[in-house]
Amino acid sequence: MGAPIVHWEINTKNPSKVFDFYRSLFGWQIDPAKEMEYGLVLTGSKQGINGGIGGSRGDAPNFLTVYAEVDDPQETLNRAVSMGATVVAPVTEIPNMVTFAQFR
C-alpha cells in the first residue's frame, strides 16, 4: 500500500492575508493559534484532507509542504537521502501530536 497524504501546509510571509484569501475563495474555516503564526484549516468537506497555513521564517520563500504517512519515518528519510534528497528536518516528535521528518 502507498503512503497516503495526511496533511498539507502553506507557509507564507503574510499568513493573515492568506487566511482571508482562502476563507473568501473556498469558504474554509481557519482557526489561528494565538501563540504562533499558524492556523488549522478545516475545509468542511468529507473529501480530501484538512491542512494548515503558517508564517515562513527569515528569508525563506513562500512554500507548500505535503505530509505522507509512513510506518517508519527514519527509514523513509534514510531512503529519500539515498535517492538524492536533502534533509530539511530530522525525525522530530511532538509528544501526543505527531512524529515527522522533512526532506526536499
N, CA, C and O atoms as a MOPAC input file, in Angstrom:
PM7 MOZYME 1SCF
protein

 N      0.83600 1    -1.17800 1     0.00000 1
 C      0.00000 1     0.00000 1     0.00000 1
 C      0.88100 1     1.24200 1     0.00000 1
 O      1.91900 1     1.26900 1     0.66200 1
 N      0.48000 1     2.25200 1    -0.72500 1
 C      1.22400 1     3.50300 1    -0.78500 1
 C      1.04800 1     4.32800 1     0.47700 1
 O      0.22500 1     4.00400 1     1.33200 1
 N      1.82800 1     5.40000 1     0.58900 1
 C      1.77200 1     6.30300 1     1.73800 1
 C      0.75500 1     7.41100 1     1.46000 1
 O      0.98500 1     8.23500 1     0.57400 1
 N     -0.36300 1     7.45500 1     2.19200 1
 C     -1.38000 1     8.46900 1     1.92700 1
 C     -0.94500 1     9.86300 1     2.37800 1
 O     -0.20700 1    10.00500 1     3.35400 1
 N     -1.39900 1    10.87500 1     1.67300 1
 C     -1.18900 1    12.26100 1     2.08700 1
 C     -2.15100 1    12.52000 1     3.23500 1
 O     -3.35400 1    12.30200 1     3.09800 1
 N     -1.62300 1    12.99000 1     4.37900 1
 C     -2.45000 1    13.15900 1     5.57400 1
 C     -2.54900 1    14.60400 1     6.05600 1
 O     -3.36400 1    14.90700 1     6.92800 1
 N     -1.73700 1    15.49600 1     5.50300 1
 C     -1.77200 1    16.90200 1     5.92800 1
 C     -1.00000 1    17.71500 1     4.89200 1
 O     -0.14100 1    17.18200 1     4.18900 1
 N     -1.30700 1    18.99500 1     4.80400 1
 C     -0.57300 1    19.92000 1     3.93700 1
 C     -0.44600 1    21.24400 1     4.67200 1
 O     -1.22600 1    21.54400 1     5.57600 1
 N      0.53700 1    22.02600 1     4.27900 1
 C      0.73900 1    23.35200 1     4.86800 1
 C      1.16900 1    24.33500 1     3.79400 1
 O      1.98900 1    24.01200 1     2.93500 1
 N      0.61600 1    25.52700 1     3.84700 1
 C      1.06400 1    26.65100 1     3.04200 1
 C      1.81000 1    27.56300 1     3.99700 1
 O      1.25900 1    27.97200 1     5.01900 1
 N      3.06100 1    27.89000 1     3.67800 1
 C      3.83900 1    28.80700 1     4.51000 1
 C      4.11800 1    30.07400 1     3.71100 1
 O      4.53700 1    30.01500 1     2.55500 1
 N      3.88200 1    31.21200 1     4.34100 1
 C      3.90900 1    32.48300 1     3.63600 1
 C      4.36900 1    33.60100 1     4.57000 1
 O      4.31000 1    33.46500 1     5.79200 1
 N      4.82500 1    34.69500 1     3.98600 1
 C      5.26300 1    35.86200 1     4.77300 1
 C      4.08300 1    36.57000 1     5.44000 1
 O      4.27200 1    37.27500 1     6.43100 1
 N      2.86100 1    36.39300 1     4.90900 1
 C      1.70600 1    37.11700 1     5.42600 1
 C      0.53400 1    36.15300 1     5.66300 1
 O     -0.43900 1    36.16800 1     4.90900 1
 N      0.62200 1    35.31300 1     6.70900 1
 C     -0.41100 1    34.30500 1     6.89900 1
 C     -1.81800 1    34.87600 1     7.07400 1
 O     -2.77000 1    34.29300 1     6.55800 1
 N     -1.98300 1    35.99000 1     7.78000 1
 C     -3.34100 1    36.50700 1     7.99900 1
 C     -4.00700 1    36.90300 1     6.67300 1
 O     -5.21300 1    36.72300 1     6.50600 1
 N     -3.22600 1    37.43700 1     5.74200 1
 C     -3.76400 1    37.77200 1     4.41900 1
 C     -4.16700 1    36.49700 1     3.67200 1
 O     -5.19600 1    36.46500 1     2.99700 1
 N     -3.35200 1    35.45400 1     3.79700 1
 C     -3.64500 1    34.18200 1     3.13300 1
 C     -4.85500 1    33.50900 1     3.79600 1
 O     -5.66400 1    32.88400 1     3.11100 1
 N     -4.98400 1    33.63300 1     5.13300 1
 C     -6.19300 1    33.13700 1     5.81300 1
 C     -7.42200 1    33.73900 1     5.13300 1
 O     -8.33200 1    33.02100 1     4.71900 1
 N     -7.43300 1    35.07200 1     5.02600 1
 C     -8.58500 1    35.78400 1     4.45300 1
 C     -8.84600 1    35.35900 1     3.00800 1
 O     -9.99700 1    35.18500 1     2.60700 1
 N     -7.77600 1    35.19200 1     2.22700 1
 C     -7.91600 1    34.80000 1     0.82300 1
 C     -8.65800 1    33.46500 1     0.70500 1
 O     -9.64800 1    33.36200 1    -0.02000 1
 N     -8.17100 1    32.43500 1     1.42900 1
 C     -8.77100 1    31.11600 1     1.29900 1
 C    -10.13700 1    31.01800 1     1.97700 1
 O    -10.98800 1    30.24500 1     1.53700 1
 N    -10.35500 1    31.78500 1     3.03200 1
 C    -11.70800 1    31.84200 1     3.61200 1
 C    -12.69900 1    32.33800 1     2.56100 1
 O    -13.76200 1    31.74900 1     2.37000 1
 N    -12.34100 1    33.42300 1     1.88700 1
 C    -13.22500 1    34.00800 1     0.86800 1
 C    -13.34700 1    33.12200 1    -0.36200 1
 O    -14.44800 1    32.93500 1    -0.88100 1
 N    -12.24200 1    32.57700 1    -0.83100 1
 C    -12.25100 1    31.78300 1    -2.06100 1
 C    -12.99500 1    30.46400 1    -1.90200 1
 O    -13.85100 1    30.13300 1    -2.72300 1
 N    -12.67700 1    29.70600 1    -0.85100 1
 C    -13.20100 1    28.35500 1    -0.70300 1
 C    -14.18100 1    28.17700 1     0.45600 1
 O    -14.77600 1    27.10700 1     0.58300 1
 N    -14.36800 1    29.18700 1     1.30300 1
 C    -15.23800 1    29.05500 1     2.45500 1
 C    -14.64200 1    28.21300 1     3.57000 1
 O    -15.37100 1    27.67000 1     4.40000 1
 N    -13.30400 1    28.10000 1     3.59100 1
 C    -12.63800 1    27.30600 1     4.62100 1
 C    -12.74400 1    27.97700 1     5.98000 1
 O    -12.74200 1    29.20400 1     6.08300 1
 N    -12.83700 1    27.15400 1     7.02900 1
 C    -12.73100 1    27.64600 1     8.40200 1
 C    -11.26000 1    27.56400 1     8.78000 1
 O    -10.64500 1    26.50300 1     8.66900 1
 N    -10.69700 1    28.67600 1     9.22400 1
 C     -9.28600 1    28.69600 1     9.61100 1
 C     -9.20500 1    29.21000 1    11.03800 1
 O     -9.59800 1    30.34100 1    11.32500 1
 N     -8.69200 1    28.36800 1    11.93100 1
 C     -8.59700 1    28.70000 1    13.35100 1
 C     -7.16300 1    29.05000 1    13.69900 1
 O     -6.33700 1    28.15700 1    13.88900 1
 N     -6.84600 1    30.36500 1    13.78800 1
 C     -5.47500 1    30.77200 1    14.10600 1
 C     -5.09500 1    30.41200 1    15.54400 1
 O     -5.90400 1    30.54300 1    16.46200 1
 N     -3.87400 1    29.96500 1    15.72200 1
 C     -3.32300 1    29.72300 1    17.05400 1
 C     -2.80300 1    31.05400 1    17.59000 1
 O     -2.01500 1    31.72500 1    16.92200 1
 N     -3.22700 1    31.43100 1    18.76000 1
 C     -2.83700 1    32.72800 1    19.32000 1
 C     -1.34000 1    32.84300 1    19.58800 1
 O     -0.77100 1    33.92900 1    19.47400 1
 N     -0.69700 1    31.72700 1    19.94300 1
 C      0.70400 1    31.77800 1    20.33300 1
 C      1.69000 1    31.69500 1    19.17000 1
 O      2.89900 1    31.79500 1    19.38000 1
 N      1.18700 1    31.51300 1    17.93900 1
 C      2.10000 1    31.43700 1    16.79900 1
 C      1.37200 1    31.82000 1    15.51900 1
 O      0.14200 1    31.86200 1    15.47700 1
 N      2.14200 1    32.09700 1    14.48300 1
 C      1.57600 1    32.45000 1    13.18000 1
 C      1.18600 1    31.17300 1    12.44500 1
 O      1.87600 1    30.74600 1    11.51900 1
 N      0.07800 1    30.56600 1    12.86200 1
 C     -0.34200 1    29.31300 1    12.25500 1
 C     -1.84100 1    29.16000 1    12.43900 1
 O     -2.38000 1    29.48400 1    13.49700 1
 N     -2.50300 1    28.67200 1    11.42400 1
 C     -3.93100 1    28.40100 1    11.51800 1
 C     -4.25700 1    27.03800 1    10.95800 1
 O     -3.81300 1    26.68600 1     9.86600 1
 N     -5.03700 1    26.26400 1    11.70500 1
 C     -5.51100 1    24.97800 1    11.19500 1
 C     -6.66100 1    25.23300 1    10.24100 1
 O     -7.55700 1    26.02500 1    10.53300 1
 N     -6.63400 1    24.56200 1     9.10100 1
 C     -7.64800 1    24.73300 1     8.06000 1
 C     -8.60600 1    23.54800 1     8.10600 1
 O     -8.18800 1    22.39400 1     8.01100 1
 N     -9.89100 1    23.84500 1     8.25100 1
 C    -10.94700 1    22.84400 1     8.15700 1
 C    -11.72300 1    23.16100 1     6.88200 1
 O    -12.39700 1    24.18700 1     6.79800 1
 N    -11.62500 1    22.28500 1     5.90300 1
 C    -12.24200 1    22.56900 1     4.60600 1
 C    -13.75500 1    22.40800 1     4.62800 1
 O    -14.44800 1    22.95700 1     3.77100 1
 N    -14.27800 1    21.65900 1     5.60300 1
 C    -15.71500 1    21.45300 1     5.67300 1
 C    -16.21200 1    20.39000 1     4.70700 1
 O    -17.41300 1    20.30700 1     4.45000 1
 N    -15.32000 1    19.58400 1     4.17300 1
 C    -15.68600 1    18.54700 1     3.20900 1
 C    -15.25600 1    17.18300 1     3.72900 1
 O    -14.25000 1    17.06600 1     4.42800 1
 N    -16.02400 1    16.14900 1     3.38600 1
 C    -15.62800 1    14.78300 1     3.72800 1
 C    -14.61500 1    14.24200 1     2.72800 1
 O    -13.99600 1    13.20700 1     2.97500 1
 N    -14.44100 1    14.92500 1     1.60700 1
 C    -13.43900 1    14.54300 1     0.61400 1
 C    -12.16300 1    15.32900 1     0.89900 1
 O    -12.21400 1    16.42800 1     1.45200 1
 N    -11.03900 1    14.77100 1     0.52400 1
 C     -9.77000 1    15.47500 1     0.71400 1
 C     -9.35300 1    15.49100 1     2.17500 1
 O     -9.91100 1    14.77500 1     3.00700 1
 N     -8.37000 1    16.31500 1     2.46800 1
 C     -7.82600 1    16.40100 1     3.82100 1
 C     -7.73700 1    17.85900 1     4.24100 1
 O     -7.70600 1    18.75700 1     3.40100 1
 N     -7.69600 1    18.08300 1     5.54100 1
 C     -7.50100 1    19.41500 1     6.08600 1
 C     -6.00800 1    19.73100 1     6.11600 1
 O     -5.18000 1    18.86200 1     5.84100 1
 N     -5.66900 1    20.96700 1     6.44700 1
 C     -4.26600 1    21.35000 1     6.45100 1
 C     -3.99800 1    22.49900 1     7.38000 1
 O     -4.65700 1    22.65000 1     8.40800 1
 N     -3.02600 1    23.31200 1     7.01800 1
 C     -2.63900 1    24.45400 1     7.83400 1
 C     -2.00400 1    25.54300 1     6.99400 1
 O     -1.48700 1    25.29800 1     5.90400 1
 N     -2.05800 1    26.76600 1     7.53600 1
 C     -1.40100 1    27.91800 1     6.90900 1
 C     -0.57100 1    28.57900 1     7.99300 1
 O     -1.07900 1    28.88900 1     9.07100 1
 N      0.71000 1    28.79600 1     7.70900 1
 C      1.59700 1    29.37700 1     8.70500 1
 C      2.56000 1    30.36900 1     8.10900 1
 O      2.64300 1    30.53100 1     6.89100 1
 N      3.28800 1    31.03200 1     8.98800 1
 C      4.28000 1    32.01600 1     8.57700 1
 C      5.59200 1    31.36400 1     8.20100 1
 O      6.02500 1    30.41200 1     8.85100 1
 N      6.23100 1    31.86900 1     7.15300 1
 C      7.56900 1    31.38600 1     6.79900 1
 C      8.58300 1    32.22100 1     7.57900 1
 O      8.33800 1    33.39000 1     7.87900 1
 N      9.70600 1    31.62100 1     7.89800 1
 C     10.70200 1    32.26000 1     8.76600 1
 C     11.85700 1    32.85100 1     7.97900 1
 O     12.24400 1    32.33800 1     6.92900 1
 N     12.39600 1    33.93100 1     8.50200 1
 C     13.59700 1    34.53500 1     7.93800 1
 C     13.46200 1    34.84900 1     6.46600 1
 O     12.47900 1    35.44800 1     6.03100 1
 N     14.46000 1    34.43700 1     5.70400 1
 C     14.48200 1    34.69700 1     4.26800 1
 C     13.81200 1    33.59000 1     3.45300 1
 O     13.88500 1    33.59200 1     2.22400 1
 N     13.16200 1    32.64700 1     4.13300 1
 C     12.53100 1    31.54200 1     3.41100 1
 C     11.44700 1    32.07000 1     2.48200 1
 O     10.68200 1    32.95700 1     2.86000 1
 N     11.37700 1    31.54000 1     1.28900 1
 C     10.30500 1    31.94800 1     0.36700 1
 C      8.98500 1    31.30600 1     0.80100 1
 O      8.96300 1    30.45000 1     1.68600 1
 N      7.89500 1    31.72400 1     0.17400 1
 C      6.62300 1    31.04000 1     0.37400 1
 C      6.79700 1    29.60900 1    -0.14000 1
 O      7.49100 1    29.38000 1    -1.13000 1
 N      6.16100 1    28.64700 1     0.53900 1
 C      6.29200 1    27.26800 1     0.08200 1
 C      5.11400 1    26.43100 1     0.55200 1
 O      4.37400 1    26.82700 1     1.45300 1
 N      4.95000 1    25.27100 1    -0.06700 1
 C      3.91400 1    24.30600 1     0.26200 1
 C      4.59100 1    23.02400 1     0.71700 1
 O      5.55200 1    22.57400 1     0.09300 1
 N      4.09600 1    22.43000 1     1.80600 1
 C      4.61400 1    21.16500 1     2.30500 1
 C      3.47600 1    20.14900 1     2.29100 1
 O      2.35300 1    20.46700 1     2.68100 1
 N      3.76200 1    18.94200 1     1.84900 1
 C      2.78700 1    17.86500 1     1.81500 1
 C      3.31600 1    16.74600 1     2.71200 1
 O      4.47900 1    16.36000 1     2.60100 1
 N      2.46200 1    16.22300 1     3.60500 1
 C      2.87200 1    15.19000 1     4.55300 1
 C      2.24500 1    13.85400 1     4.18600 1
 O      1.02600 1    13.74800 1     4.04900 1
 N      3.08400 1    12.83200 1     4.02800 1
 C      2.62400 1    11.46800 1     3.76100 1
 C      2.84800 1    10.62900 1     5.01600 1
 O      3.86200 1    10.77900 1     5.69900 1
 N      1.89900 1     9.74800 1     5.31500 1
 C      2.01200 1     8.87500 1     6.48200 1
 C      2.79600 1     7.61900 1     6.11500 1
 O      2.47200 1     6.93600 1     5.14300 1
 N      3.83300 1     7.31900 1     6.90400 1
 C      4.64900 1     6.12100 1     6.68500 1
 C      4.81200 1     5.37800 1     8.00800 1
 O      4.64000 1     5.96000 1     9.08000 1
 N      5.14300 1     4.09700 1     7.92700 1
 C      5.31900 1     3.29300 1     9.14100 1
 C      6.58400 1     3.66000 1     9.90200 1
 O      6.58400 1     3.64700 1    11.13300 1
 N      7.65900 1     3.98800 1     9.19800 1
 C      8.94800 1     4.24300 1     9.83600 1
 C      9.56700 1     5.52300 1     9.25700 1
 O     10.23400 1     5.47500 1     8.22300 1
 N      9.34600 1     6.66300 1     9.92000 1
 C      9.85800 1     7.93100 1     9.37900 1
 C     11.37600 1     7.94000 1     9.15800 1
 O     11.84200 1     8.47600 1     8.15200 1
 N     12.15800 1     7.35600 1    10.08400 1
 C     13.61700 1     7.37900 1     9.91500 1
 C     14.04900 1     6.55200 1     8.72000 1
 O     14.91800 1     6.97300 1     7.95500 1
 N     13.45700 1     5.38700 1     8.55000 1
 C     13.82300 1     4.53800 1     7.41500 1
 C     13.43200 1     5.21800 1     6.10000 1
 O     14.17300 1     5.15400 1     5.12000 1
 N     12.28100 1     5.86100 1     6.08400 1
 C     11.83700 1     6.56100 1     4.87600 1
 C     12.75100 1     7.74200 1     4.57700 1
 O     13.10200 1     7.98200 1     3.42200 1
 N     13.14100 1     8.48300 1     5.62200 1
 C     14.06900 1     9.60300 1     5.43400 1
 C     15.40700 1     9.09500 1     4.91900 1
 O     15.98400 1     9.69400 1     4.01100 1
 N     15.91000 1     8.00300 1     5.48100 1
 C     17.17400 1     7.42000 1     5.01000 1
 C     17.08900 1     7.03600 1     3.53100 1
 O     18.02300 1     7.27800 1     2.76700 1
 N     15.96100 1     6.43400 1     3.13400 1
 C     15.78500 1     6.04800 1     1.72500 1
 C     15.74000 1     7.27400 1     0.82800 1
 O     16.33300 1     7.27800 1    -0.25100 1
 N     15.03800 1     8.32100 1     1.26900 1
 C     14.95700 1     9.55300 1     0.47800 1
 C     16.34800 1    10.14500 1     0.26400 1
 O     16.68700 1    10.56300 1    -0.84300 1
 N     17.14900 1    10.17800 1     1.32600 1
 C     18.51500 1    10.71600 1     1.23000 1
 C     19.35200 1     9.85600 1     0.28200 1
 O     20.12400 1    10.38500 1    -0.51700 1
 N     19.20200 1     8.54400 1     0.36900 1
 C     19.97600 1     7.65600 1    -0.51900 1
 C     19.58600 1     7.85700 1    -1.98400 1
 O     20.33800 1     7.49700 1    -2.89000 1
 N     18.40000 1     8.43700 1    -2.20500 1
 C     17.93300 1     8.69200 1    -3.57100 1
 C     18.23200 1    10.12200 1    -4.02000 1
 O     17.83100 1    10.52800 1    -5.11100 1
 N     18.94200 1    10.89000 1    -3.17400 1
 C     19.35200 1    12.23000 1    -3.57200 1
 C     18.66500 1    13.37200 1    -2.84700 1
 O     18.97500 1    14.53400 1    -3.10900 1
 N     17.73700 1    13.07400 1    -1.94100 1
 C     17.04500 1    14.13300 1    -1.20000 1
 C     17.96800 1    14.75300 1    -0.15600 1
 O     18.96500 1    14.15400 1     0.24800 1
 N     17.61900 1    15.95300 1     0.26900 1
 C     18.32300 1    16.66500 1     1.32900 1
 C     17.40000 1    16.77000 1     2.53400 1
 O     16.22000 1    17.08600 1     2.38100 1
 N     17.92100 1    16.51000 1     3.72900 1
 C     17.12500 1    16.60100 1     4.95200 1
 C     16.85300 1    18.06300 1     5.26700 1
 O     17.77400 1    18.87800 1     5.31500 1
 N     15.59200 1    18.38900 1     5.48100 1
 C     15.18300 1    19.72400 1     5.92500 1
 C     14.97900 1    19.71000 1     7.43400 1
 O     15.38900 1    20.63900 1     8.12900 1
 N     14.33900 1    18.64500 1     7.94400 1
 C     14.13600 1    18.46000 1     9.38500 1
 C     14.32300 1    16.98100 1     9.69100 1
 O     13.72400 1    16.13400 1     9.02900 1
 N     15.14900 1    16.65600 1    10.68900 1
 C     15.31500 1    15.25000 1    11.05900 1
 C     14.01900 1    14.73400 1    11.70000 1
 O     13.09100 1    15.50400 1    11.94500 1
 N     13.96900 1    13.43700 1    11.96400 1
 C     12.79600 1    12.88500 1    12.63900 1
 C     12.61300 1    13.63100 1    13.95800 1
 O     13.51400 1    13.68500 1    14.79500 1
 N     11.42800 1    14.20000 1    14.11500 1
 C     11.10700 1    15.04800 1    15.26200 1
 C      9.77300 1    14.59000 1    15.84100 1
 O      8.80400 1    14.39000 1    15.10900 1
 N      9.73100 1    14.42800 1    17.16300 1
 C      8.47700 1    14.03400 1    17.81000 1
 C      7.91800 1    15.20400 1    18.60000 1
 O      8.61600 1    15.80500 1    19.41700 1
 N      6.66000 1    15.52100 1    18.35200 1
 C      5.91900 1    16.46600 1    19.17600 1
 C      4.98200 1    15.58500 1    19.99500 1
 O      4.00000 1    15.06700 1    19.46400 1
 N      5.28200 1    15.40500 1    21.31000 1
 C      4.52900 1    14.45000 1    22.12900 1
 C      3.01800 1    14.64700 1    22.03600 1
 O      2.51000 1    15.76900 1    22.02500 1
 N      2.33000 1    13.52600 1    21.97000 1
 C      0.85800 1    13.48700 1    21.90200 1
 C      0.28900 1    14.16900 1    20.66300 1
 O     -0.90100 1    14.48100 1    20.62100 1
 N      1.13400 1    14.40600 1    19.64700 1
 C      0.64800 1    15.06300 1    18.44100 1
 C      1.08900 1    14.34900 1    17.17500 1
 O      0.27200 1    13.77900 1    16.45200 1
 N      2.41500 1    14.38600 1    16.91000 1
 C      2.89200 1    13.87700 1    15.62800 1
 C      4.39900 1    13.59700 1    15.70500 1
 O      5.12100 1    14.22000 1    16.48500 1
 N      4.84900 1    12.66300 1    14.89200 1
 C      6.27000 1    12.46600 1    14.63500 1
 C      6.44700 1    12.70400 1    13.14400 1
 O      5.70500 1    12.15500 1    12.33000 1
 N      7.44300 1    13.53300 1    12.78100 1
 C      7.61600 1    13.85900 1    11.36800 1
 C      9.08100 1    14.06700 1    11.03800 1
 O      9.92200 1    14.24300 1    11.91900 1
 N      9.36100 1    14.04200 1     9.75200 1
 C     10.65300 1    14.42600 1     9.19800 1
 C     10.34700 1    15.12600 1     7.88700 1
 O      9.28900 1    14.91500 1     7.29300 1
 N     11.27600 1    15.96000 1     7.43700 1
 C     11.06500 1    16.66300 1     6.17100 1
 C     12.31400 1    16.57100 1     5.30100 1
 O     13.44500 1    16.61200 1     5.78600 1
 N     12.06700 1    16.44500 1     4.00400 1
 C     13.17900 1    16.44000 1     3.03100 1
 C     12.73500 1    17.17700 1     1.79500 1
 O     11.54400 1    17.38800 1     1.57000 1
 N     13.72100 1    17.57300 1     0.98700 1
 C     13.42200 1    18.16700 1    -0.31600 1
 C     14.30200 1    17.52500 1    -1.35800 1
 O     14.21900 1    17.87500 1    -2.53600 1

